[in-house]
Amino acid sequence: MFESRCEGFERTLAVMLDGDKPNERTATKQQADSALLSTNAVVMRFTPAEVENNPDGSYEKISLRLTNLIDEMLAEAGLIKG
């Protein structure tokens, strides 16, 4: 989980590594997603194969999403133009 806060604004990114049957929407996954989404967290899911076969690509996706979330937060706080 990544959190960023600035002047009363915050953004949260939850990165999940799906284990068994990554494309299956189980009750446990739905409960976890609901709990995270109720806190306004952005959820990203990766399969073990995605991370193992393309670690740099996985890192880039996470990094880009974090950058975008931080930019959104800073724009909302009026610290940068959005």
C-alpha positions in Angstrom: 0.0 0.0 0.0 1.3 3.4 -1.0 0.0 6.6 0.6 0.7 10.2 -0.2 -0.6 13.2 1.8 -0.3 16.9 1.3 -2.1 19.8 3.0 -5.2 17.7 4.0 -5.4 15.8 0.7 -4.4 12.2 0.3 -4.2 9.4 -2.2 -3.8 5.7 -1.6 -2.7 3.0 -4.1 -3.1 -0.6 -3.2 -1.0 -3.1 -5.3 -2.3 -6.6 -5.1 -0.6 -9.8 -6.2 -3.2 -12.3 -7.2 -2.3 -15.8 -6.4 -4.6 -18.7 -7.3 -6.8 -18.1 -10.3 -6.0 -14.4 -10.8 -8.9 -13.8 -13.2 -11.5 -15.3 -10.8 -13.5 -12.9 -8.7 -13.7 -14.8 -5.4 -15.7 -13.6 -2.4 -12.4 -12.9 -0.6 -11.1 -10.7 -3.4 -14.4 -8.8 -3.6 -14.3 -8.2 0.1 -10.7 -6.9 0.0 -11.5 -4.7 -3.0 -14.6 -3.3 -1.3 -12.7 -2.5 1.9 -10.0 -0.8 -0.1 -12.4 1.1 -2.3 -14.4 2.3 0.7 -11.3 4.2 1.7 -11.0 5.7 -1.8 -7.9 3.6 -2.6 -7.0 2.9 -6.1 -6.5 -0.9 -6.6 -4.0 -2.4 -9.0 -3.8 -6.2 -9.4 -1.0 -8.2 -11.0 -0.6 -11.9 -11.5 2.6 -13.6 -10.3 3.4 -14.3 -14.0 3.1 -10.6 -14.9 5.6 -9.7 -12.2 8.0 -12.6 -12.8 7.9 -12.3 -16.6 8.1 -8.5 -16.8 9.2 -7.0 -13.5 10.3 -3.7 -15.1 7.0 -3.3 -16.8 5.1 -4.0 -13.6 7.3 -1.4 -11.8 6.6 1.1 -14.6 2.9 0.6 -14.4 2.9 1.2 -10.6 5.3 4.1 -10.9 3.2 5.8 -13.5 0.0 5.3 -11.5 1.6 6.7 -8.4 2.9 9.7 -10.3 -0.6 10.4 -11.7 -2.2 10.1 -8.3 0.3 12.5 -6.7 -0.2 15.0 -9.5 -4.0 14.8 -9.1 -3.6 15.4 -5.3 -1.2 18.3 -5.8 -3.5 19.9 -8.4 -6.5 19.4 -6.0 -4.4 21.1 -3.3 -3.7 24.0 -5.7 0.0 23.5 -5.7 0.3 22.6 -9.4 -1.9 23.2 -12.4 -4.0 20.1 -13.3 
